[in-house]
Amino acid sequence: MRALLVLFLFTLFLIENARSQSIDQSEKHYPSILFGAGYMKFTGDVGKLNDVSPLLDSRFGYYLKAEYRLGKHLGIMAGGIYGKLAGTNNEKYNHLNFESKTLQVDLNLVTYFDHLFDNDPELSPYLNAGIGYMTFDPYGDLKSGNDTYFYWSDGSIKNLPETPSNLNSAIPIKRDYNYETQLKDSLVNYQRNTLTIPIGAGFDWQLGKFHRWDVQFGFNYNFLLSDYVDNVKSGSNDSYWMMHAGIKYTFAPKQKTPASEVDFKAVDNIDADEDGVIDNEDKCLGTPKGVKVNSSGCPPDTDGDGVADYLDLEPNTKKGADVNQFGETINLEELAKRELMRDSLEAQWGDFAKNSKTENIKTENSDSKNQPASNGATSKIPESLRIADTNKDGYISVQEISASIDAFFEGSNAFSVEIINKLIDYFFEQ
């Protein structure tokens, strides 16, 4: 037994060493554990002669195995099978039966065929072959209680042998299928263990998103190097096959996805404006750094005008007053008057701007601006109008007049209607 095991392991090493040259070394493999169950059907001397379904002699078995891939297509699998083997002959002159508890441990070489199903990576067929060791101990159902079974030619079972003197006294009994008697060979004290050669095939099917879990379906045929499993030696060794299904778990790390690389905890705690309130709870995103905020992330608005204090140019606006973006009270009547004056001034200024004489004045003034006056002094813009000279060239141009009028109506300068009119008059005087 030891020699066969060493030979098998050495063969396994040679095969894997030869295949390793073609294996992608970057591909990682992880150990798996398998648990399953199935039906075990004995094929030997007892059970061949049966006029009923041979499946009636099948028994339940369990297996637990560990598996590890050595490469892309090759792996090893070791484990054990616990179950029962049974058989019954049911012919006129042969009524042998047995049942035996079995425990088998084995080591298998497994070849995978994932590459055959590139379009369906969830399916992984395999073949396996190996060597194992099994213990057995056959028992027979030879009596019911204290009554031994006697099989009569009419097919009945009675408590007495079939003889003329027992025709009237024999009592019919039924098998209780309680295997109570250990079976022995009267001539040979055989060993109740044997080497096995298991071969099999099956496939693993991955359970969708659960990449660590597979369902396994398979078939094993086990050659037994003994002919005594059923307590009958008849030239050829016994065997059994097993149809099984189970669950396979692979100890692999969780697969990475784009979502798995995101630190959602960090995302949930982002505070972009650094005001001490995370964005998910911040009702006023974008608060300038250093501005104090409340628990909702909003800066204080003391006068309740809708403009935060740090932007409010009029911090004590009366309640209910209309304000602009700077928190300043808007006089709606004054605003309406400004609109009317705007139309008037724009019409007036438009006529001046289109007047050829105005253009001539502009040209002449442009050519002579900042030139010394006749008395030797330089012409200067009055102090109240200098704000209109945006380019600081000492001359009020048509463009600067238009810009000043627009600013007046937008409220962005301190001009009044009187000053605008003075500005227009000054333009023609300069």
C-alpha positions as a Markdown table, in Angstrom:
| # | Residue | x | y | z |
|---|---|---|---|---|
| 1 | Met | 0.0 | 0.0 | 0.0 |
| 2 | Arg | 2.8 | 2.4 | 0.9 |
| 3 | Ala | 4.6 | 1.7 | -2.4 |
| 4 | Leu | 1.5 | 2.5 | -4.4 |
| 5 | Leu | 0.9 | 5.7 | -2.5 |
| 6 | Val | 4.5 | 6.8 | -3.1 |
| 7 | Leu | 4.3 | 5.9 | -6.8 |
| 8 | Phe | 1.0 | 7.9 | -7.1 |
| 9 | Leu | 2.5 | 11.0 | -5.4 |
| 10 | Phe | 5.6 | 10.8 | -7.5 |
| 11 | Thr | 3.6 | 10.5 | -10.7 |
| 12 | Leu | 1.5 | 13.5 | -9.6 |
| 13 | Phe | 4.7 | 15.6 | -9.1 |
| 14 | Leu | 6.0 | 14.7 | -12.6 |
| 15 | Ile | 2.7 | 15.5 | -14.3 |
| 16 | Glu | 2.4 | 18.9 | -12.6 |
| 17 | Asn | 6.0 | 19.8 | -13.2 |
| 18 | Ala | 5.6 | 19.2 | -16.9 |
| 19 | Arg | 2.4 | 21.2 | -17.1 |
| 20 | Ser | 3.8 | 24.1 | -15.0 |
| 21 | Gln | 5.7 | 25.5 | -18.0 |
| 22 | Ser | 2.4 | 26.4 | -19.7 |
| 23 | Ile | 0.6 | 27.8 | -16.6 |
| 24 | Asp | 0.1 | 31.5 | -16.1 |
| 25 | Gln | 2.1 | 32.1 | -13.0 |
| 26 | Ser | 0.2 | 35.3 | -12.3 |
| 27 | Glu | -3.0 | 33.3 | -11.9 |
| 28 | Lys | -3.8 | 32.7 | -8.2 |
| 29 | His | -5.5 | 29.6 | -6.9 |
| 30 | Tyr | -7.1 | 29.0 | -3.5 |
| 31 | Pro | -8.0 | 25.9 | -1.5 |
| 32 | Ser | -11.6 | 24.7 | -1.5 |
| 33 | Ile | -13.7 | 22.5 | 0.8 |
| 34 | Leu | -16.5 | 20.2 | -0.4 |
| 35 | Phe | -19.4 | 18.6 | 1.4 |
| 36 | Gly | -22.0 | 16.5 | -0.2 |
| 37 | Ala | -24.0 | 13.3 | -0.3 |
| 38 | Gly | -25.2 | 10.7 | -2.7 |
| 39 | Tyr | -26.3 | 7.2 | -3.4 |
| 40 | Met | -23.8 | 4.3 | -3.3 |
| 41 | Lys | -24.5 | 1.2 | -5.3 |
| 42 | Phe | -22.5 | -2.0 | -4.8 |
| 43 | Thr | -21.5 | -4.2 | -7.7 |
| 44 | Gly | -20.2 | -7.6 | -6.7 |
| 45 | Asp | -21.2 | -11.2 | -6.2 |
| 46 | Val | -24.2 | -10.5 | -3.9 |
| 47 | Gly | -26.8 | -8.5 | -5.7 |
| 48 | Lys | -26.3 | -9.9 | -9.2 |
| 49 | Leu | -29.1 | -12.4 | -8.9 |
| 50 | Asn | -32.1 | -10.2 | -8.2 |
| 51 | Asp | -35.5 | -10.1 | -9.9 |
| 52 | Val | -36.3 | -6.6 | -8.4 |
| 53 | Ser | -34.9 | -3.2 | -9.0 |
| 54 | Pro | -31.1 | -3.1 | -8.2 |
| 55 | Leu | -31.6 | 0.4 | -6.9 |
| 56 | Leu | -33.3 | -1.1 | -3.8 |
| 57 | Asp | -29.8 | -2.1 | -2.7 |
| 58 | Ser | -28.4 | 1.5 | -3.0 |
| 59 | Arg | -27.5 | 3.2 | 0.2 |
| 60 | Phe | -26.9 | 6.8 | 1.3 |
| 61 | Gly | -23.3 | 8.1 | 1.7 |
| 62 | Tyr | -21.6 | 11.4 | 2.6 |
| 63 | Tyr | -18.3 | 12.9 | 1.6 |
| 64 | Leu | -16.1 | 15.7 | 2.8 |
| 65 | Lys | -13.1 | 16.7 | 0.8 |
| 66 | Ala | -10.5 | 19.4 | 0.4 |
| 67 | Glu | -9.3 | 20.6 | -3.0 |
| 68 | Tyr | -6.5 | 22.8 | -4.3 |
| 69 | Arg | -5.6 | 23.8 | -7.9 |
| 70 | Leu | -2.0 | 23.4 | -8.7 |
| 71 | Gly | -2.4 | 25.2 | -12.0 |
| 72 | Lys | -4.9 | 26.3 | -14.6 |
| 73 | His | -6.1 | 22.8 | -15.4 |
| 74 | Leu | -4.7 | 20.6 | -12.7 |
| 75 | Gly | -5.4 | 20.1 | -9.0 |
| 76 | Ile | -5.4 | 17.6 | -6.2 |
| 77 | Met | -8.4 | 16.5 | -4.0 |
| 78 | Ala | -8.2 | 14.6 | -0.7 |
| 79 | Gly | -11.0 | 13.5 | 1.6 |
| 80 | Gly | -13.2 | 10.8 | 2.8 |
| 81 | Ile | -16.5 | 9.0 | 2.1 |
| 82 | Tyr | -18.7 | 7.5 | 4.8 |
| 83 | Gly | -21.6 | 5.3 | 3.9 |
| 84 | Lys | -23.0 | 1.8 | 3.4 |
| 85 | Leu | -22.8 | -0.8 | 0.7 |
| 86 | Ala | -25.5 | -3.5 | 0.4 |
| 87 | Gly | -26.6 | -6.3 | -1.8 |
| 88 | Thr | -29.3 | -9.0 | -2.0 |
| 89 | Asn | -29.7 | -12.1 | -4.1 |
| 90 | Asn | -33.3 | -13.0 | -4.6 |
| 91 | Glu | -33.3 | -16.2 | -6.7 |
| 92 | Lys | -34.9 | -19.6 | -5.9 |
| 93 | Tyr | -31.7 | -21.2 | -4.6 |
| 94 | Asn | -29.7 | -18.1 | -3.6 |
| 95 | His | -30.9 | -15.7 | -1.0 |
| 96 | Leu | -27.6 | -14.1 | 0.2 |
| 97 | Asn | -27.7 | -10.6 | 1.5 |
| 98 | Phe | -25.3 | -8.2 | 3.2 |
| 99 | Glu | -24.8 | -4.7 | 4.4 |
| 100 | Ser | -21.6 | -3.1 | 5.4 |
| 101 | Lys | -20.6 | 0.3 | 6.8 |
| 102 | Thr | -17.7 | 1.7 | 4.9 |
| 103 | Leu | -15.2 | 4.5 | 5.5 |
| 104 | Gln | -12.9 | 5.5 | 2.6 |
| 105 | Val | -10.1 | 8.0 | 2.4 |
| 106 | Asp | -8.6 | 8.9 | -1.0 |
| 107 | Leu | -6.3 | 11.2 | -2.9 |
| 108 | Asn | -7.2 | 12.2 | -6.4 |
| 109 | Leu | -5.6 | 14.0 | -9.3 |
| 110 | Val | -8.2 | 16.4 | -10.9 |
| 111 | Thr | -8.2 | 17.8 | -14.4 |
| 112 | Tyr | -10.4 | 20.8 | -15.1 |
| 113 | Phe | -11.8 | 21.9 | -18.4 |
| 114 | Asp | -12.8 | 25.5 | -17.8 |
| 115 | His | -11.3 | 26.5 | -21.2 |
| 116 | Leu | -14.0 | 24.6 | -23.1 |
| 117 | Phe | -16.6 | 27.0 | -21.8 |
| 118 | Asp | -15.2 | 30.5 | -22.3 |
| 119 | Asn | -18.7 | 31.8 | -22.9 |
| 120 | Asp | -19.9 | 30.3 | -19.7 |
| 121 | Pro | -17.2 | 30.7 | -17.1 |
| 122 | Glu | -19.6 | 29.6 | -14.3 |
| 123 | Leu | -19.4 | 26.0 | -15.5 |
| 124 | Ser | -16.3 | 23.9 | -14.8 |
| 125 | Pro | -16.3 | 20.2 | -15.8 |
| 126 | Tyr | -13.6 | 17.9 | -14.4 |
| 127 | Leu | -12.2 | 14.4 | -14.4 |
| 128 | Asn | -10.6 | 12.7 | -11.4 |
| 129 | Ala | -8.6 | 9.6 | -10.7 |
| 130 | Gly | -6.6 | 8.5 | -7.7 |
| 131 | Ile | -5.9 | 6.0 | -5.0 |
| 132 | Gly | -7.6 | 5.3 | -1.6 |
| 133 | Tyr | -8.1 | 3.1 | 1.3 |
| 134 | Met | -11.4 | 1.6 | 2.6 |
| 135 | Thr | -12.5 | -0.3 | 5.6 |
| 136 | Phe | -15.6 | -2.6 | 5.6 |
| 137 | Asp | -17.3 | -5.1 | 7.8 |
| 138 | Pro | -20.2 | -7.1 | 6.2 |
| 139 | Tyr | -23.2 | -8.1 | 8.2 |
| 140 | Gly | -26.2 | -10.2 | 7.1 |
| 141 | Asp | -29.9 | -10.2 | 7.8 |
| 142 | Leu | -30.2 | -13.9 | 8.6 |
| 143 | Lys | -33.0 | -13.9 | 11.2 |
| 144 | Ser | -35.9 | -12.0 | 12.7 |
| 145 | Gly | -35.5 | -12.0 | 16.4 |
| 146 | Asn | -34.7 | -15.5 | 17.4 |
| 147 | Asp | -36.1 | -17.0 | 14.2 |
| 148 | Thr | -33.7 | -17.9 | 11.5 |
| 149 | Tyr | -34.8 | -17.3 | 7.9 |
| 150 | Phe | -35.6 | -20.4 | 5.8 |
| 151 | Tyr | -36.4 | -19.8 | 2.2 |
| 152 | Trp | -38.9 | -22.2 | 0.8 |
| 153 | Ser | -39.4 | -23.1 | -2.9 |
| 154 | Asp | -42.7 | -21.3 | -3.1 |
| 155 | Gly | -40.8 | -18.0 | -2.4 |
| 156 | Ser | -41.9 | -17.7 | 1.2 |
| 157 | Ile | -39.8 | -17.3 | 4.3 |
| 158 | Lys | -40.5 | -19.6 | 7.3 |
| 159 | Asn | -39.0 | -20.3 | 10.7 |
| 160 | Leu | -38.3 | -24.0 | 9.9 |
| 161 | Pro | -36.5 | -25.6 | 7.0 |
| 162 | Glu | -38.5 | -27.0 | 4.0 |
| 163 | Thr | -39.1 | -30.7 | 4.9 |
| 164 | Pro | -42.2 | -32.9 | 4.8 |
| 165 | Ser | -42.3 | -33.0 | 8.6 |
| 166 | Asn | -42.5 | -29.2 | 8.8 |
| 167 | Leu | -45.2 | -28.6 | 6.2 |
| 168 | Asn | -47.8 | -28.0 | 8.7 |
| 169 | Ser | -45.8 | -26.7 | 11.6 |
| 170 | Ala | -43.6 | -24.1 | 9.9 |
| 171 | Ile | -44.7 | -20.5 | 10.5 |
| 172 | Pro | -44.3 | -17.8 | 7.8 |
| 173 | Ile | -42.1 | -14.8 | 8.8 |
| 174 | Lys | -40.9 | -11.6 | 7.1 |
| 175 | Arg | -37.5 | -10.1 | 6.8 |
| 176 | Asp | -36.9 | -7.3 | 9.2 |
| 177 | Tyr | -33.9 | -5.9 | 7.2 |
| 178 | Asn | -31.9 | -5.7 | 10.5 |
| 179 | Tyr | -28.4 | -6.8 | 9.5 |
| 180 | Glu | -27.5 | -8.4 | 12.9 |
| 181 | Thr | -25.0 | -11.2 | 12.0 |
| 182 | Gln | -21.4 | -10.5 | 11.2 |
| 183 | Leu | -20.5 | -12.5 | 8.0 |
| 184 | Lys | -17.3 | -14.6 | 7.9 |
| 185 | Asp | -15.6 | -17.0 | 5.5 |
| 186 | Ser | -15.3 | -20.4 | 7.1 |
| 187 | Leu | -12.0 | -21.1 | 5.3 |
| 188 | Val | -10.3 | -17.7 | 5.1 |
| 189 | Asn | -9.9 | -15.0 | 7.8 |
| 190 | Tyr | -9.8 | -12.1 | 5.2 |
| 191 | Gln | -8.8 | -8.5 | 5.9 |
| 192 | Arg | -11.7 | -6.1 | 6.3 |
| 193 | Asn | -9.9 | -3.3 | 4.5 |
| 194 | Thr | -8.7 | -2.7 | 1.0 |
| 195 | Leu | -7.1 | -0.3 | -1.4 |
| 196 | Thr | -9.4 | 1.5 | -3.9 |
| 197 | Ile | -8.9 | 3.1 | -7.2 |
| 198 | Pro | -11.5 | 5.9 | -7.6 |
| 199 | Ile | -12.2 | 7.5 | -11.0 |
| 200 | Gly | -14.9 | 10.1 | -11.6 |
| 201 | Ala | -16.3 | 13.0 | -13.6 |
| 202 | Gly | -18.6 | 15.9 | -12.8 |
| 203 | Phe | -18.8 | 19.7 | -13.0 |
| 204 | Asp | -18.9 | 22.6 | -10.7 |
| 205 | Trp | -21.5 | 25.4 | -11.3 |
| 206 | Gln | -20.8 | 28.8 | -9.7 |
| 207 | Leu | -23.7 | 30.3 | -7.8 |
| 208 | Gly | -23.9 | 33.6 | -9.7 |
| 209 | Lys | -22.6 | 36.6 | -7.6 |
| 210 | Phe | -21.4 | 34.2 | -4.9 |
| 211 | His | -18.0 | 33.6 | -6.5 |
| 212 | Arg | -16.8 | 31.6 | -3.5 |
| 213 | Trp | -19.7 | 29.1 | -3.7 |
| 214 | Asp | -20.2 | 26.3 | -6.3 |
| 215 | Val | -22.7 | 23.5 | -6.6 |
| 216 | Gln | -21.0 | 20.2 | -7.6 |
| 217 | Phe | -22.6 | 17.3 | -9.4 |
| 218 | Gly | -20.6 | 14.2 | -10.1 |
| 219 | Phe | -20.2 | 10.4 | -10.6 |
| 220 | Asn | -17.5 | 8.2 | -9.0 |
| 221 | Tyr | -16.6 | 4.6 | -9.8 |
| 222 | Asn | -14.5 | 2.8 | -7.2 |
| 223 | Phe | -12.5 | -0.3 | -8.1 |
| 224 | Leu | -11.9 | -2.3 | -4.8 |
| 225 | Leu | -8.8 | -4.5 | -4.6 |
| 226 | Ser | -10.8 | -7.1 | -2.6 |
| 227 | Asp | -13.5 | -9.6 | -3.4 |
| 228 | Tyr | -14.6 | -10.0 | 0.2 |
| 229 | Val | -16.7 | -6.8 | 0.7 |
| 230 | Asp | -19.9 | -8.9 | 0.4 |
| 231 | Asn | -18.3 | -11.9 | 2.1 |
| 232 | Val | -18.3 | -13.9 | -1.1 |
| 233 | Lys | -15.2 | -14.6 | -3.2 |
| 234 | Ser | -16.0 | -15.5 | -6.8 |
| 235 | Gly | -12.9 | -14.6 | -8.9 |
| 236 | Ser | -13.3 | -10.9 | -9.6 |
| 237 | Asn | -12.9 | -8.0 | -7.2 |
| 238 | Asp | -15.9 | -5.9 | -6.0 |
| 239 | Ser | -16.6 | -2.3 | -6.8 |
| 240 | Tyr | -19.2 | 0.4 | -6.3 |
| 241 | Trp | -20.4 | 3.6 | -7.9 |
| 242 | Met | -21.7 | 6.8 | -6.3 |
| 243 | Met | -23.9 | 9.6 | -7.8 |
| 244 | His | -23.4 | 12.7 | -5.7 |
| 245 | Ala | -24.2 | 16.4 | -5.3 |
| 246 | Gly | -22.7 | 18.9 | -2.9 |
| 247 | Ile | -21.6 | 22.4 | -2.1 |
| 248 | Lys | -18.1 | 23.7 | -2.7 |
| 249 | Tyr | -16.6 | 26.7 | -0.9 |
| 250 | Thr | -13.4 | 28.3 | -2.1 |
| 251 | Phe | -11.3 | 30.3 | 0.4 |
| 252 | Ala | -10.7 | 33.2 | -2.1 |
| 253 | Pro | -10.6 | 36.9 | -1.3 |
| 254 | Lys | -13.7 | 38.9 | -2.2 |
| 255 | Gln | -13.7 | 39.9 | -5.9 |
| 256 | Lys | -12.8 | 43.6 | -6.5 |
| 257 | Thr | -15.3 | 45.7 | -8.3 |
| 258 | Pro | -15.2 | 49.5 | -9.1 |
| 259 | Ala | -17.6 | 49.9 | -6.2 |
| 260 | Ser | -15.5 | 47.8 | -3.8 |
| 261 | Glu | -12.6 | 50.2 | -4.3 |
| 262 | Val | -14.6 | 53.2 | -3.2 |
| 263 | Asp | -14.3 | 54.2 | 0.5 |
| 264 | Phe | -18.0 | 54.9 | 1.0 |
| 265 | Lys | -17.4 | 55.8 | 4.6 |
| 266 | Ala | -15.0 | 58.6 | 3.5 |
| 267 | Val | -17.5 | 59.7 | 0.8 |
| 268 | Asp | -20.2 | 59.9 | 3.4 |
| 269 | Asn | -18.0 | 62.1 | 5.6 |
| 270 | Ile | -16.8 | 64.6 | 2.9 |
| 271 | Asp | -16.9 | 68.2 | 4.0 |
| 272 | Ala | -15.9 | 70.1 | 0.8 |
| 273 | Asp | -16.3 | 73.6 | 2.3 |
| 274 | Glu | -14.5 | 72.6 | 5.6 |
| 275 | Asp | -17.2 | 74.2 | 7.7 |
| 276 | Gly | -17.4 | 71.3 | 10.1 |
| 277 | Val | -20.7 | 69.9 | 8.6 |
| 278 | Ile | -20.5 | 67.0 | 6.2 |
| 279 | Asp | -21.9 | 67.5 | 2.8 |
| 280 | Asn | -24.8 | 65.0 | 3.3 |
| 281 | Glu | -26.1 | 67.2 | 6.1 |
| 282 | Asp | -24.9 | 70.6 | 4.8 |
| 283 | Lys | -27.8 | 72.8 | 3.6 |
| 284 | Cys | -25.5 | 75.6 | 2.5 |
| 285 | Leu | -22.7 | 74.1 | 0.5 |
| 286 | Gly | -19.8 | 76.3 | -0.5 |
| 287 | Thr | -19.6 | 78.5 | 2.6 |
| 288 | Pro | -16.3 | 80.4 | 2.6 |
| 289 | Lys | -13.5 | 79.2 | 4.8 |
| 290 | Gly | -13.6 | 80.7 | 8.3 |
| 291 | Val | -17.3 | 81.7 | 8.2 |
| 292 | Lys | -19.1 | 80.4 | 11.3 |
| 293 | Val | -22.1 | 78.1 | 10.5 |
| 294 | Asn | -24.9 | 76.5 | 12.5 |
| 295 | Ser | -25.5 | 72.7 | 12.7 |
| 296 | Ser | -27.1 | 72.7 | 9.2 |
| 297 | Gly | -23.9 | 74.2 | 7.7 |
| 298 | Cys | -25.5 | 77.6 | 7.1 |
| 299 | Pro | -24.0 | 81.0 | 8.1 |
| 300 | Pro | -26.1 | 83.2 | 10.4 |
| 301 | Asp | -28.6 | 85.7 | 8.9 |
| 302 | Thr | -29.3 | 88.0 | 11.9 |
| 303 | Asp | -31.9 | 90.2 | 10.2 |
| 304 | Gly | -33.6 | 87.3 | 8.4 |
| 305 | Asp | -33.5 | 88.9 | 5.0 |
| 306 | Gly | -32.2 | 85.8 | 3.2 |
| 307 | Val | -28.7 | 87.2 | 2.9 |
| 308 | Ala | -26.0 | 85.7 | 5.2 |
| 309 | Asp | -24.4 | 88.2 | 7.6 |
| 310 | Tyr | -21.0 | 87.9 | 5.9 |
| 311 | Leu | -22.5 | 89.1 | 2.6 |
| 312 | Asp | -25.0 | 91.5 | 4.1 |
| 313 | Leu | -24.1 | 95.2 | 3.5 |
| 314 | Glu | -27.2 | 96.2 | 5.5 |
| 315 | Pro | -27.2 | 93.9 | 8.6 |
| 316 | Asn | -30.3 | 95.4 | 10.2 |
| 317 | Thr | -32.8 | 95.4 | 7.4 |
| 318 | Lys | -36.4 | 95.7 | 8.5 |
| 319 | Lys | -38.4 | 92.5 | 8.5 |
| 320 | Gly | -40.3 | 91.9 | 5.3 |
| 321 | Ala | -38.3 | 94.4 | 3.3 |
| 322 | Asp | -37.2 | 93.5 | -0.3 |
| 323 | Val | -33.4 | 93.4 | -0.6 |
| 324 | Asn | -30.8 | 92.9 | -3.4 |
| 325 | Gln | -28.1 | 90.3 | -3.4 |
| 326 | Phe | -26.1 | 92.4 | -0.9 |
| 327 | Gly | -28.9 | 92.6 | 1.6 |
| 328 | Glu | -29.7 | 96.2 | 0.9 |
| 329 | Thr | -33.3 | 97.4 | 1.0 |
| 330 | Ile | -34.8 | 97.9 | -2.4 |
| 331 | Asn | -37.2 | 100.9 | -2.8 |
| 332 | Leu | -39.6 | 99.7 | -5.4 |
| 333 | Glu | -41.1 | 103.1 | -6.1 |
| 334 | Glu | -37.6 | 104.6 | -6.6 |
| 335 | Leu | -36.7 | 101.7 | -8.8 |
| 336 | Ala | -39.8 | 102.4 | -11.0 |
| 337 | Lys | -38.9 | 106.0 | -11.2 |
| 338 | Arg | -35.4 | 105.1 | -12.3 |
| 339 | Glu | -36.8 | 102.9 | -15.0 |
| 340 | Leu | -38.8 | 105.8 | -16.4 |
| 341 | Met | -35.8 | 108.1 | -16.2 |
| 342 | Arg | -33.7 | 105.5 | -17.9 |
| 343 | Asp | -35.9 | 105.4 | -20.9 |
| 344 | Ser | -35.8 | 109.3 | -21.1 |
| 345 | Leu | -32.0 | 109.6 | -20.6 |
| 346 | Glu | -31.2 | 106.7 | -23.0 |
| 347 | Ala | -33.4 | 108.3 | -25.6 |
| 348 | Gln | -31.8 | 111.7 | -25.0 |
| 349 | Trp | -28.3 | 110.4 | -25.0 |
| 350 | Gly | -28.9 | 108.2 | -28.0 |
| 351 | Asp | -29.8 | 111.3 | -30.0 |
| 352 | Phe | -26.6 | 113.0 | -28.9 |
| 353 | Ala | -24.5 | 109.9 | -29.7 |
| 354 | Lys | -25.9 | 109.7 | -33.2 |
| 355 | Asn | -25.6 | 113.4 | -33.9 |
| 356 | Ser | -22.7 | 114.0 | -36.3 |
| 357 | Lys | -21.9 | 117.2 | -34.4 |
| 358 | Thr | -21.4 | 115.1 | -31.3 |
| 359 | Glu | -19.0 | 112.8 | -33.1 |
| 360 | Asn | -17.1 | 115.9 | -34.3 |
| 361 | Ile | -17.0 | 117.2 | -30.8 |
| 362 | Lys | -15.7 | 113.8 | -29.6 |
| 363 | Thr | -13.0 | 113.8 | -32.3 |
| 364 | Glu | -12.0 | 117.3 | -31.6 |
| 365 | Asn | -11.9 | 116.8 | -27.9 |
| 366 | Ser | -10.1 | 113.5 | -28.3 |
| 367 | Asp | -7.5 | 115.2 | -30.3 |
| 368 | Ser | -7.0 | 118.0 | -27.9 |
| 369 | Lys | -7.6 | 116.3 | -24.6 |
| 370 | Asn | -5.1 | 117.0 | -21.8 |
| 371 | Gln | -3.7 | 119.8 | -23.9 |
| 372 | Pro | -2.7 | 123.0 | -22.0 |
| 373 | Ala | -5.4 | 125.7 | -21.9 |
| 374 | Ser | -4.9 | 129.1 | -23.4 |
| 375 | Asn | -3.9 | 130.4 | -20.0 |
| 376 | Gly | -1.3 | 127.6 | -19.8 |
| 377 | Ala | -3.4 | 125.5 | -17.3 |
| 378 | Thr | -4.5 | 121.9 | -18.0 |
| 379 | Ser | -8.3 | 121.2 | -18.2 |
| 380 | Lys | -9.6 | 119.0 | -15.3 |
| 381 | Ile | -12.8 | 117.0 | -14.8 |
| 382 | Pro | -14.8 | 118.3 | -11.8 |
| 383 | Glu | -14.4 | 116.2 | -8.7 |
| 384 | Ser | -18.0 | 115.1 | -8.6 |
| 385 | Leu | -17.7 | 113.7 | -12.1 |
| 386 | Arg | -14.3 | 112.0 | -12.0 |
| 387 | Ile | -15.8 | 108.6 | -11.2 |
| 388 | Ala | -17.0 | 108.5 | -14.8 |
| 389 | Asp | -13.5 | 108.7 | -16.1 |
| 390 | Thr | -12.8 | 105.0 | -15.8 |
| 391 | Asn | -9.6 | 104.9 | -17.8 |
| 392 | Lys | -8.2 | 108.0 | -16.0 |
| 393 | Asp | -7.2 | 109.8 | -19.1 |
| 394 | Gly | -8.7 | 113.1 | -18.1 |
| 395 | Tyr | -11.4 | 112.9 | -20.8 |
| 396 | Ile | -15.1 | 111.7 | -20.6 |
| 397 | Ser | -15.8 | 109.6 | -23.7 |
| 398 | Val | -19.1 | 108.5 | -25.3 |
| 399 | Gln | -18.5 | 105.0 | -24.0 |
| 400 | Glu | -17.9 | 106.3 | -20.4 |
| 401 | Ile | -21.1 | 108.3 | -20.5 |
| 402 | Ser | -23.1 | 105.2 | -21.6 |
| 403 | Ala | -21.4 | 103.1 | -18.9 |
| 404 | Ser | -22.2 | 105.7 | -16.2 |
| 405 | Ile | -25.9 | 105.8 | -17.2 |
| 406 | Asp | -26.1 | 102.0 | -17.1 |
| 407 | Ala | -24.4 | 102.0 | -13.7 |
| 408 | Phe | -26.8 | 104.6 | -12.4 |
| 409 | Phe | -29.8 | 102.5 | -13.2 |
| 410 | Glu | -28.2 | 99.3 | -11.8 |
| 411 | Gly | -27.4 | 101.2 | -8.6 |
| 412 | Ser | -23.7 | 100.4 | -8.7 |
| 413 | Asn | -22.5 | 104.0 | -8.5 |
| 414 | Ala | -23.4 | 107.1 | -6.4 |
| 415 | Phe | -24.7 | 109.2 | -9.3 |
| 416 | Ser | -28.0 | 110.9 | -9.2 |
| 417 | Val | -30.2 | 112.2 | -12.1 |
| 418 | Glu | -28.7 | 115.7 | -11.6 |
| 419 | Ile | -25.2 | 114.4 | -11.8 |
| 420 | Ile | -25.9 | 112.4 | -14.9 |
| 421 | Asn | -27.3 | 115.5 | -16.5 |
| 422 | Lys | -24.2 | 117.5 | -15.4 |
| 423 | Leu | -22.0 | 114.7 | -16.9 |
| 424 | Ile | -23.7 | 115.0 | -20.3 |
| 425 | Asp | -23.4 | 118.8 | -20.2 |
| 426 | Tyr | -19.7 | 118.5 | -19.2 |
| 427 | Phe | -19.1 | 116.1 | -22.1 |
| 428 | Phe | -20.1 | 118.8 | -24.6 |
| 429 | Glu | -18.2 | 121.5 | -22.7 |
| 430 | Gln | -14.9 | 119.7 | -22.5 |
